[in-house]
Amino acid sequence: MEIVYVTGLVLMGLALLDAVAGIFVSIRQSFARSKFQQRQVEQLRSMVDQGQRGPSEESVGSWKGFRRFNVVNKVLEAEDICSFYLGPVDGEPIRSFEPGQHIGFRFTVPGDSKPTIRSYSLSSGVLEDNLYRVTIKKVPAPPETDFPPGKGSSYFHEELEIGSVIEVSAPNGKFYLDREDDRPAVLIAGGIGITPLLSMLETICKEGIQRTCYLFHAVRSHRDHAFAERLNELMQVRDHLHLHTYFSHPEDGHELPEDSRTGFLSVDAIQETVGHLEAQFYICGPPPMMQALVPPMEEAGIPSRDIKMEAFGPASIKKKKPSEDSGAAKESDSATLIRFSKTKVKWDGESSILEMAEENGVEIDSSCRSGTCGTCQVRVLSGKVKYEDEPGFDPDEGSCLTCVGIPDGDVELDV
């Protein structure tokens, strides 16, 4: 009996000790949770402070105006198509970029008194080795005309060698890959227009983005089929990438690659291949190609917001706008005045500010005439300037791009 009593006391003591230990552990866990939550709050506060005060990813390596770069390497990609690898002279970090953006160049062609400004798309994917890569086609003089060959492209091909120095502006442009949209991406390139789209494809593969992509590349022949091998490599390592090449003028005796066709690319051919038009479309090419494809795409029911485009050359194409009473608009705009430094003109209701300046003998430097290079930027002294489509180049605060800008009421410009 006595043994049972003692045993009971021992068991009760053990239970009591266990309860006390449990309470102690619970208190200790609660204290630990409290400390952990406190650390989380401190980390969140630190992250917020860094977001407010610290440098953003975009600002790291960024710069205003132009910066000196060396030509580190030159690689011939196809006939008269060359890639230029560029590194900063000062060796400091350079700004990252969105796939599809471009950089600007300022240089003086031998014999010219004024510098020339040109913009070229970055053709590489994510930033590597602190280098930019642009790929440029040498533009010959149009046959049976008095027009000269491409000024910018000729300078790059004929004047720049490894070790040459050229001034470069930071990456810019609103034509770039939308990483948030997971719908199929249809990439349409005309000739050298492949460069920004290749940047997108390289990024998709590098970052492991699982998004179905269709690339349609329209070229004349194998002679100007740049990056053919690289594109095939990307298609082989990613099942969700599909390449379709169109040769408008294939040469006899040259074997065409797999999944290629002859003739001109059309919206019907795109729809036949993709199977549907519920996708995001990225298109870059010469103005005639843009004119041949963009309006039929809109007529096929593709919303303008789903067509991302960039034309190269001295012209662009305007997207379809909702119908409006153009007569009423012109009547209300008929009294709008554009004041330049020494000239005052009446806006015609539809021309860009640059076109109005040229028609009235006012000189404004220009290059792309599509809102991508910034050459035509001028300061707005009073009034407002608006754009039918958001330009690819971000003008300085208080300035506007005259090549795509139109007056929003009376405006005075520092020209």
Secondary structure, DSSP 8 states (H G I E B T S, - for coil): -HHHHHHHHHHHHHHHHHHHHHHHHHHHHHHHHHHHHHHHHHHHHHHHHHHHHS--TTTTT--SSEEEEEEEEEEEEETTEEEEEEEETT--------TT-EEEEEE--TT-SS-EEEEEEB-SSS-BTTBEEEEEE-----TTSS----HHHHHHHHH--TT-EEEEE--B-S----TT--S-EEEEEEGGGHHHHHHHHHHHHHTT----EEEEEEESSGGG-TTHHHHHHHHHH-TTEEEEEEESS--TT----TTEEES---HHHHHHHHS---SEEEEEE-HHHHHHHHHHHHHTT--GGGEEEEE-SS-----------HHHHHHHHTT-EEE-SS-EEE--SSS-HHHHHHHTT-----SSSSSSS-TTEEEEEES-EEESS--SS---TTEEETTTEEESSSEEEE-
